[in-house]
Amino acid sequence: MSITQQYFLDTHRAQRLGETPPPPPGTHDWRTAREPCGYWQFRAVVAGRPAQGRLRRALGRWLRPRARSGW
């Protein structure tokens, strides 16, 4: 059974029972994809690290190393 067939079956069942229909397939895909990012931001805050911009700062340090002083 495909996801569309399951959705229509669940919608029909909910309508017959007087319940609210389920959300259409794909409604919460972006929220599900963003959840790991929120989790890692939470873990960074709990550990006392900055929650945002860590990757950009690390790449900036790698791409533009500081000139050594004392030469």
MOPAC internal coordinates of N, CA, C and O (Angstrom, degrees):
PM7 1SCF
backbone

  N    0.0000 0     0.00 0     0.00 0    0    0    0
  C    1.4405 1     0.00 0     0.00 0    1    0    0
  C    1.5273 1   108.01 1     0.00 0    2    1    0
  O    1.2310 1   121.04 1   -46.98 1    3    2    1
  N    1.3257 1   115.62 1   133.02 1    3    2    1
  C    1.4589 1   119.65 1  -179.55 1    5    3    2
  C    1.5273 1   110.26 1   -80.96 1    6    5    3
  O    1.2310 1   120.90 1   -11.45 1    7    6    5
  N    1.3173 1   115.89 1   168.55 1    7    6    5
  C    1.4532 1   120.59 1  -178.89 1    9    7    6
  C    1.5376 1   110.67 1   -66.46 1   10    9    7
  O    1.2310 1   120.50 1   147.14 1   11   10    9
  N    1.3284 1   116.66 1   -32.86 1   11   10    9
  C    1.4659 1   120.20 1   178.88 1   13   11   10
  C    1.5240 1   110.55 1   -69.10 1   14   13   11
  O    1.2310 1   120.17 1   137.57 1   15   14   13
  N    1.3240 1   117.27 1   -42.43 1   15   14   13
  C    1.4561 1   120.51 1   177.64 1   17   15   14
  C    1.5245 1   110.82 1   -63.01 1   18   17   15
  O    1.2310 1   120.36 1   138.54 1   19   18   17
  N    1.3319 1   116.92 1   -41.46 1   19   18   17
  C    1.4610 1   120.38 1   178.29 1   21   19   18
  C    1.5126 1   110.69 1   -63.51 1   22   21   19
  O    1.2310 1   120.42 1   139.80 1   23   22   21
  N    1.3448 1   116.80 1   -40.20 1   23   22   21
  C    1.4729 1   120.60 1   179.18 1   25   23   22
  C    1.5298 1   110.31 1   -61.94 1   26   25   23
  O    1.2310 1   120.15 1   133.49 1   27   26   25
  N    1.3390 1   117.33 1   -46.51 1   27   26   25
  C    1.4609 1   119.73 1   179.88 1   29   27   26
  C    1.5219 1   111.97 1   -65.25 1   30   29   27
  O    1.2310 1   120.02 1   143.30 1   31   30   29
  N    1.3077 1   117.57 1   -36.70 1   31   30   29
  C    1.4576 1   121.17 1   177.20 1   33   31   30
  C    1.5349 1   110.45 1   -64.75 1   34   33   31
  O    1.2310 1   120.17 1   135.07 1   35   34   33
  N    1.3363 1   117.29 1   -44.93 1   35   34   33
  C    1.4666 1   120.95 1   178.34 1   37   35   34
  C    1.5196 1   111.95 1   -66.16 1   38   37   35
  O    1.2310 1   120.24 1   143.42 1   39   38   37
  N    1.3379 1   117.15 1   -36.58 1   39   38   37
  C    1.4595 1   120.75 1   177.83 1   41   39   38
  C    1.5256 1   110.54 1   -65.65 1   42   41   39
  O    1.2310 1   120.38 1   136.96 1   43   42   41
  N    1.3216 1   116.87 1   -43.04 1   43   42   41
  C    1.4624 1   121.15 1   178.92 1   45   43   42
  C    1.5369 1   110.52 1   -63.96 1   46   45   43
  O    1.2310 1   120.61 1   136.03 1   47   46   45
  N    1.3183 1   116.44 1   -43.97 1   47   46   45
  C    1.4587 1   120.03 1   179.26 1   49   47   46
  C    1.5274 1   111.40 1   -62.85 1   50   49   47
  O    1.2310 1   120.39 1   137.33 1   51   50   49
  N    1.3219 1   116.87 1   -42.67 1   51   50   49
  C    1.4638 1   120.46 1   179.25 1   53   51   50
  C    1.5239 1   111.38 1   -64.80 1   54   53   51
  O    1.2310 1   120.42 1   141.89 1   55   54   53
  N    1.3103 1   116.81 1   -38.11 1   55   54   53
  C    1.4638 1   120.43 1   179.20 1   57   55   54
  C    1.5236 1   110.74 1   -65.77 1   58   57   55
  O    1.2310 1   120.27 1   139.51 1   59   58   57
  N    1.3133 1   117.08 1   -40.49 1   59   58   57
  C    1.4698 1   120.41 1  -179.81 1   61   59   58
  C    1.5120 1   111.84 1   -68.83 1   62   61   59
  O    1.2310 1   120.29 1   147.48 1   63   62   61
  N    1.3524 1   117.06 1   -32.52 1   63   62   61
  C    1.4564 1   120.90 1  -179.26 1   65   63   62
  C    1.5243 1   112.80 1   -90.04 1   66   65   63
  O    1.2310 1   120.10 1   175.61 1   67   66   65
  N    1.3252 1   117.42 1    -4.39 1   67   66   65
  C    1.4528 1   121.04 1   179.33 1   69   67   66
  C    1.5160 1   113.41 1    77.00 1   70   69   67
  O    1.2310 1   120.04 1  -155.96 1   71   70   69
  N    1.3128 1   117.54 1    24.04 1   71   70   69
  C    1.4641 1   122.45 1   179.04 1   73   71   70
  C    1.5239 1   109.88 1   -97.83 1   74   73   71
  O    1.2310 1   120.89 1   -10.68 1   75   74   73
  N    1.3259 1   115.91 1   169.32 1   75   74   73
  C    1.4615 1   119.42 1   176.06 1   77   75   74
  C    1.5223 1   108.97 1   -75.38 1   78   77   75
  O    1.2310 1   120.37 1   -39.19 1   79   78   77
  N    1.3262 1   116.90 1   140.81 1   79   78   77
  C    1.4711 1   119.14 1  -179.21 1   81   79   78
  C    1.5288 1   110.88 1   -71.66 1   82   81   79
  O    1.2310 1   120.08 1   -25.84 1   83   82   81
  N    1.3241 1   117.45 1   154.16 1   83   82   81
  C    1.4645 1   120.75 1   178.29 1   85   83   82
  C    1.5300 1   110.25 1   -71.34 1   86   85   83
  O    1.2310 1   119.87 1   -21.21 1   87   86   85
  N    1.3293 1   117.85 1   158.79 1   87   86   85
  C    1.4709 1   119.42 1   177.72 1   89   87   86
  C    1.5253 1   110.52 1   -68.83 1   90   89   87
  O    1.2310 1   120.29 1   -30.75 1   91   90   89
  N    1.3218 1   117.05 1   149.25 1   91   90   89
  C    1.4690 1   119.56 1   179.53 1   93   91   90
  C    1.5276 1   111.20 1   -62.69 1   94   93   91
  O    1.2310 1   119.83 1   -25.55 1   95   94   93
  N    1.3180 1   117.94 1   154.45 1   95   94   93
  C    1.4618 1   121.00 1   178.99 1   97   95   94
  C    1.5297 1   110.78 1   -60.56 1   98   97   95
  O    1.2310 1   120.44 1   -42.60 1   99   98   97
  N    1.3102 1   116.77 1   137.40 1   99   98   97
  C    1.4535 1   121.76 1   178.31 1  101   99   98
  C    1.5124 1   114.13 1    91.71 1  102  101   99
  O    1.2310 1   119.42 1   178.30 1  103  102  101
  N    1.3346 1   118.70 1    -1.70 1  103  102  101
  C    1.4547 1   121.46 1  -176.96 1  105  103  102
  C    1.5247 1   111.54 1   -65.89 1  106  105  103
  O    1.2310 1   119.95 1   139.24 1  107  106  105
  N    1.3015 1   117.70 1   -40.76 1  107  106  105
  C    1.4615 1   121.65 1  -173.57 1  109  107  106
  C    1.5254 1   113.06 1  -107.16 1  110  109  107
  O    1.2310 1   119.77 1  -158.89 1  111  110  109
  N    1.3269 1   118.05 1    21.11 1  111  110  109
  C    1.4664 1   120.39 1  -177.42 1  113  111  110
  C    1.5237 1   112.45 1   -64.03 1  114  113  111
  O    1.2310 1   119.57 1   135.37 1  115  114  113
  N    1.3359 1   118.43 1   -44.63 1  115  114  113
  C    1.4617 1   120.80 1  -178.60 1  117  115  114
  C    1.5122 1   111.38 1   -66.68 1  118  117  115
  O    1.2310 1   120.68 1   141.58 1  119  118  117
  N    1.3214 1   116.30 1   -38.42 1  119  118  117
  C    1.4689 1   118.52 1   179.33 1  121  119  118
  C    1.5238 1   109.74 1   -64.98 1  122  121  119
  O    1.2310 1   120.44 1   140.74 1  123  122  121
  N    1.3042 1   116.76 1   -39.26 1  123  122  121
  C    1.4566 1   120.70 1   178.62 1  125  123  122
  C    1.5278 1   111.20 1   -66.25 1  126  125  123
  O    1.2310 1   120.42 1   142.98 1  127  126  125
  N    1.3187 1   116.80 1   -37.02 1  127  126  125
  C    1.4646 1   120.12 1   179.10 1  129  127  126
  C    1.5231 1   111.56 1   -70.80 1  130  129  127
  O    1.2310 1   119.15 1   151.44 1  131  130  129
  N    1.3389 1   119.22 1   -28.56 1  131  130  129
  C    1.4616 1   122.26 1  -178.93 1  133  131  130
  C    1.5237 1   112.56 1   -83.93 1  134  133  131
  O    1.2310 1   119.12 1   163.51 1  135  134  133
  N    1.3164 1   119.29 1   -16.49 1  135  134  133
  C    1.4605 1   121.34 1  -176.35 1  137  135  134
  C    1.5294 1   113.83 1   -58.10 1  138  137  135
  O    1.2310 1   118.19 1   136.99 1  139  138  137
  N    1.3382 1   121.05 1   -43.01 1  139  138  137
  C    1.4668 1   118.59 1   178.73 1  141  139  138
  C    1.5222 1   112.67 1   -61.38 1  142  141  139
  O    1.2310 1   119.82 1   144.86 1  143  142  141
  N    1.3329 1   117.96 1   -35.14 1  143  142  141
  C    1.4687 1   120.77 1   178.61 1  145  143  142
  C    1.5235 1   109.81 1   -62.80 1  146  145  143
  O    1.2310 1   120.35 1   135.57 1  147  146  145
  N    1.3185 1   116.94 1   -44.43 1  147  146  145
  C    1.4583 1   120.45 1   178.15 1  149  147  146
  C    1.5164 1   112.03 1   -64.07 1  150  149  147
  O    1.2310 1   120.75 1   144.29 1  151  150  149
  N    1.3095 1   116.17 1   -35.71 1  151  150  149
  C    1.4618 1   120.43 1   178.87 1  153  151  150
  C    1.5195 1   110.52 1   -64.38 1  154  153  151
  O    1.2310 1   120.41 1   134.38 1  155  154  153
  N    1.3545 1   116.83 1   -45.62 1  155  154  153
  C    1.4604 1   119.83 1  -178.64 1  157  155  154
  C    1.5224 1   111.47 1   -69.43 1  158  157  155
  O    1.2310 1   119.89 1   148.18 1  159  158  157
  N    1.3351 1   117.82 1   -31.82 1  159  158  157
  C    1.4619 1   119.90 1   174.95 1  161  159  158
  C    1.5273 1   109.87 1   -66.07 1  162  161  159
  O    1.2310 1   120.17 1   138.15 1  163  162  161
  N    1.3097 1   117.28 1   -41.85 1  163  162  161
  C    1.4543 1   121.38 1   178.10 1  165  163  162
  C    1.5237 1   110.87 1   -61.60 1  166  165  163
  O    1.2310 1   120.33 1   134.80 1  167  166  165
  N    1.3371 1   116.98 1   -45.20 1  167  166  165
  C    1.4607 1   120.70 1   179.79 1  169  167  166
  C    1.5301 1   111.15 1   -62.80 1  170  169  167
  O    1.2310 1   119.95 1   143.96 1  171  170  169
  N    1.3342 1   117.70 1   -36.04 1  171  170  169
  C    1.4592 1   120.71 1   178.98 1  173  171  170
  C    1.5205 1   110.85 1   -66.67 1  174  173  171
  O    1.2310 1   120.17 1   138.27 1  175  174  173
  N    1.3229 1   117.27 1   -41.73 1  175  174  173
  C    1.4626 1   120.55 1   179.65 1  177  175  174
  C    1.5187 1   110.60 1   -65.48 1  178  177  175
  O    1.2310 1   120.16 1   137.21 1  179  178  177
  N    1.3137 1   117.31 1   -42.79 1  179  178  177
  C    1.4627 1   121.25 1   179.76 1  181  179  178
  C    1.5308 1   110.42 1   -62.74 1  182  181  179
  O    1.2310 1   120.70 1   144.54 1  183  182  181
  N    1.3401 1   116.27 1   -35.46 1  183  182  181
  C    1.4672 1   120.11 1  -179.48 1  185  183  182
  C    1.5278 1   112.37 1   -81.80 1  186  185  183
  O    1.2310 1   120.04 1   175.14 1  187  186  185
  N    1.3388 1   117.52 1    -4.86 1  187  186  185
  C    1.4557 1   120.47 1   178.00 1  189  187  186
  C    1.5156 1   114.05 1    86.25 1  190  189  187
  O    1.2310 1   120.04 1  -161.70 1  191  190  189
  N    1.3176 1   117.52 1    18.30 1  191  190  189
  C    1.4627 1   121.64 1   177.62 1  193  191  190
  C    1.5198 1   109.14 1  -102.80 1  194  193  191
  O    1.2310 1   119.37 1   -19.24 1  195  194  193
  N    1.3455 1   118.81 1   160.76 1  195  194  193
  C    1.4613 1   119.97 1   176.22 1  197  195  194
  C    1.5283 1   109.94 1   -65.06 1  198  197  195
  O    1.2310 1   120.82 1   -38.89 1  199  198  197
  N    1.3186 1   116.03 1   141.11 1  199  198  197
  C    1.4602 1   119.78 1  -174.83 1  201  199  198
  C    1.5153 1   113.08 1   -83.39 1  202  201  199
  O    1.2310 1   119.57 1   155.27 1  203  202  201
  N    1.3203 1   118.42 1   -24.73 1  203  202  201
  C    1.4608 1   119.85 1  -176.77 1  205  203  202
  C    1.5136 1   110.41 1  -132.25 1  206  205  203
  O    1.2310 1   121.23 1   -26.95 1  207  206  205
  N    1.3183 1   115.25 1   153.05 1  207  206  205
  C    1.4486 1   120.97 1   174.93 1  209  207  206
  C    1.5164 1   115.39 1    85.09 1  210  209  207
  O    1.2310 1   119.76 1  -175.07 1  211  210  209
  N    1.3013 1   118.07 1     4.93 1  211  210  209
  C    1.4644 1   119.93 1  -177.14 1  213  211  210
  C    1.5189 1   111.62 1   -67.25 1  214  213  211
  O    1.2310 1   120.39 1   138.58 1  215  214  213
  N    1.3253 1   116.86 1   -41.42 1  215  214  213
  C    1.4600 1   120.21 1  -178.57 1  217  215  214
  C    1.5216 1   110.55 1   -67.12 1  218  217  215
  O    1.2310 1   120.32 1   136.92 1  219  218  217
  N    1.3269 1   116.99 1   -43.08 1  219  218  217
  C    1.4630 1   120.34 1  -179.56 1  221  219  218
  C    1.5255 1   111.11 1   -63.35 1  222  221  219
  O    1.2310 1   120.23 1   138.17 1  223  222  221
  N    1.3195 1   117.16 1   -41.83 1  223  222  221
  C    1.4627 1   120.08 1   178.47 1  225  223  222
  C    1.5237 1   111.12 1   -64.96 1  226  225  223
  O    1.2310 1   120.37 1   138.54 1  227  226  225
  N    1.3189 1   116.90 1   -41.46 1  227  226  225
  C    1.4628 1   119.97 1   179.82 1  229  227  226
  C    1.5275 1   110.76 1   -64.82 1  230  229  227
  O    1.2310 1   120.19 1   137.40 1  231  230  229
  N    1.3196 1   117.25 1   -42.60 1  231  230  229
  C    1.4604 1   119.58 1   178.01 1  233  231  230
  C    1.5189 1   110.98 1   -66.71 1  234  233  231
  O    1.2310 1   120.10 1   143.62 1  235  234  233
  N    1.3338 1   117.41 1   -36.38 1  235  234  233
  C    1.4532 1   120.80 1   177.68 1  237  235  234
  C    1.5205 1   111.63 1   -63.23 1  238  237  235
  O    1.2310 1   120.22 1   139.73 1  239  238  237
  N    1.3258 1   117.18 1   -40.27 1  239  238  237
  C    1.4556 1   120.65 1   177.73 1  241  239  238
  C    1.5212 1   110.93 1   -66.65 1  242  241  239
  O    1.2310 1   120.49 1   144.14 1  243  242  241
  N    1.3079 1   116.67 1   -35.86 1  243  242  241
  C    1.4494 1   120.77 1  -178.16 1  245  243  242
  C    1.5280 1   111.58 1   -75.13 1  246  245  243
  O    1.2310 1   120.57 1   140.18 1  247  246  245
  N    1.3361 1   116.52 1   -39.82 1  247  246  245
  C    1.4617 1   120.12 1  -177.10 1  249  247  246
  C    1.5285 1   113.07 1   -80.93 1  250  249  247
  O    1.2310 1   120.03 1   150.98 1  251  250  249
  N    1.3203 1   117.56 1   -29.02 1  251  250  249
  C    1.4639 1   120.95 1  -178.70 1  253  251  250
  C    1.5204 1   109.20 1  -126.55 1  254  253  251
  O    1.2310 1   119.73 1  -104.81 1  255  254  253
  N    1.2915 1   118.12 1    75.19 1  255  254  253
  C    1.4766 1   119.17 1   179.56 1  257  255  254
  C    1.5134 1   110.03 1   -66.41 1  258  257  255
  O    1.2310 1   120.55 1   -32.93 1  259  258  257
  N    1.3162 1   116.56 1   147.07 1  259  258  257
  C    1.4615 1   122.34 1   179.20 1  261  259  258
  C    1.5310 1   109.68 1   -71.14 1  262  261  259
  O    1.2310 1   121.74 1   -31.78 1  263  262  261
  N    1.3243 1   114.27 1   148.22 1  263  262  261
  C    1.4621 1   118.68 1   176.25 1  265  263  262
  C    1.5246 1   108.59 1   -72.97 1  266  265  263
  O    1.2310 1   120.17 1   -40.34 1  267  266  265
  N    1.2886 1   117.29 1   139.66 1  267  266  265
  C    1.4661 1   121.02 1  -179.69 1  269  267  266
  C    1.5237 1   109.81 1   -74.57 1  270  269  267
  O    1.2310 1   121.11 1   -44.67 1  271  270  269
  N    1.2872 1   115.48 1   135.33 1  271  270  269
  C    1.4568 1   118.87 1   177.28 1  273  271  270
  C    1.5372 1   108.95 1   -90.98 1  274  273  271
  O    1.2310 1   120.88 1   -25.31 1  275  274  273
  N    1.3233 1   115.92 1   154.69 1  275  274  273
  C    1.4607 1   119.70 1   177.61 1  277  275  274
  C    1.4881 1   113.81 1    98.69 1  278  277  275
  O    1.2310 1   119.23 1  -175.13 1  279  278  277
  N    1.2863 1   119.07 1     4.87 1  279  278  277
  C    1.4516 1   121.23 1   178.46 1  281  279  278
  C    1.4693 1   110.58 1   -86.90 1  282  281  279
  O    1.2310 1   120.10 1   180.00 1  283  282  281

